[in-house]
Amino acid sequence: MFVSVTYELSNDDTIKNVRDILIFYRFKEVLKNVFESESVQENTLKRLKRDIDRATDHFDRVRFYQYPMEEEFVISLLEKKKWKKMLLR
């Protein structure tokens, strides 16, 4: 599946940690604070979200754009240490 990740992070240490995590998962930076990958498996995406959740704090925001996910466009948002999901058909 195609996944794009954007973020707004509160400090430089968190930015470095999240960037390192995304690079570890073989995402490529296409714009400042925007990473993409064309070949992410669902179980890998779950681990990535867990790792990013651990590296961020209450003030950070991370957004995942996923397509296709069960034939739907999915937007997942980490905000105030809680995950939200929007499904678009």
Secondary structure as the mmCIF struct_conf table of DSSP 4:
data_model
#
loop_
_struct_conf.conf_type_id
_struct_conf.id
_struct_conf.beg_label_comp_id
_struct_conf.beg_label_asym_id
_struct_conf.beg_label_seq_id
_struct_conf.end_label_comp_id
_struct_conf.end_label_asym_id
_struct_conf.end_label_seq_id
STRN STRN1 PHE A 2 GLU A 8
BEND BEND1 SER A 10 ASN A 11
HELX_RH_AL_P HELX_RH_AL_P1 ASP A 12 PHE A 24
TURN_TY1_P TURN_TY1_P1 TYR A 25 ARG A 26
STRN STRN2 LYS A 28 LEU A 31
TURN_TY1_P TURN_TY1_P2 LYS A 32 ASN A 33
STRN STRN3 VAL A 34 SER A 37
BEND BEND2 GLU A 38 GLU A 38
HELX_RH_AL_P HELX_RH_AL_P2 GLU A 42 ALA A 55
TURN_TY1_P TURN_TY1_P3 HIS A 58 PHE A 59
STRN STRN4 ARG A 61 MET A 69
TURN_TY1_P TURN_TY1_P4 GLU A 70 GLU A 71
STRN STRN5 GLU A 72 GLU A 79
TURN_TY1_P TURN_TY1_P5 LYS A 80 LYS A 81
STRN STRN6 LYS A 82 LEU A 88
#
